[in-house]
Amino acid sequence: MPEKKLKEFDARRVEILNVDGSIDKNLMPKLSDDDIKKLYENMVLTRVFDDKCVKLQRQGRLGTFASSLGQEASVIGSAFATRKDDWLVPNFRENGAFIIKGYPMDMLIQYWAGDERGMRCPANLNILPIAIPVATQNLHAVGLAMSFKLKKEDKIAMAYMGDGATSEGDFHEAMNFAGVFKLPVVFIIQNNQYAISLPRKKQTASLTLSQKAIAYGFEGIQVDGNDVFAVYKAVKDAADNARNGNGPTLIECETYRIENHTTSDDYTKYRTKEEVEEWKKKDPVLRLEKYMLSKNLLNEKYKNDVLKNAMKEVDEAVKMAEMNKPADVDDIINYVFEEPTKNQIEQLEKLKELLK
């Protein structure tokens, strides 16, 4: 039997904002000057929050923390493209999505300090708790999307993940289910080039991660993940598509993690300084600043005020988080079963004796 050469799968790539701050006017989405400033201010706020949390972890005031330095455009641009009643289903690198949606920063800090009460989402926000297990949140997003379809609700679910999640079974099960039932869900892959120390090229033989959607019967799009306008446009279009009953979309945001995978990692063991410096030239915040300068939306005073306000806001959130009283020791067993078991009660009594 003659050998047949498989065709390369095509997946669209969207780029709008260039490194020099210029744009493709034909693709530029409708965003007001206030919208662009809000994107910028939240990207800066996310970066300041991130920097503060890394420092707090080094001081022993937070637990292990996952930085999003360099990925602000992917996080902020995507979350900004959703509506208030849509649901966000985060991984562990989406603090910026929480922030732009109005989640209290002190509660985020409380969570990263090891207090699960920080993930008790306020009633007016539709955000699921941070998912530490890789890829499991995709199934939760699909479940939400199925409920929206059954109830005929005009909502979407948006699931975030890293590139490493595409090697997990939960990712493929979620994609398959979403495709079969044409569910209103958007999958966001933050392809930051490494799953901890494993480089993207060893993660999969696919030319892109976005083309994986083809096997499940829906569109996959790759975007420049450091281009906040491209991310916003891709997600906005995908969300509109889902609301119109056309099913899911997979969006691969090609970006880069400037910091360590988490504060327990050392990236110098598996990547070069030169590689990191090369990606820093594509910095999403600096790129947006260049565009805003060209449109007279940014000057030194505004830039300094944004940074100053962000630092003040984050410092106040830290103070609030550290004023929280410790959780009740009974919480250890209160939320495991409907009624505590005999063994749990005995263990709790022993623990209370030790704590006296």
Buried (B, 14 or more C-beta within 10 A) or exposed (E): EEEEEEEEBEBEBBBBBBBEBEBBEEEBBEBEEEEBBBBBBBBBBBBBBBBBBBEBBEEEBBBBBBBBBBBBBBBBBBBBBBEEEBBBBBBBBBBBBBBBBEBBBBBBBBBBBEBEEBBEBEEEBBBBBBBEEBBBBBBBBBBBBBBBBEEEEEBBBBBBBBBBBBBBEBBBBBBBBBBEBBBBBBBBBBBBBBBBEBEBEEBBEBEBBBBBBBBBBBBBBBBBBBBBBBBBBBBBBBBEBBBEEBBBBBBBBBBBBBBBBBBEBEBEEEBEEEEBEEBEEBBBBEBBBBBBEEEEBBEEEBBEEBBEBBBEBBEEBBEBBEEBEEEEEEEBBEEEEEEBEEEBEEBBEEEEEEEE
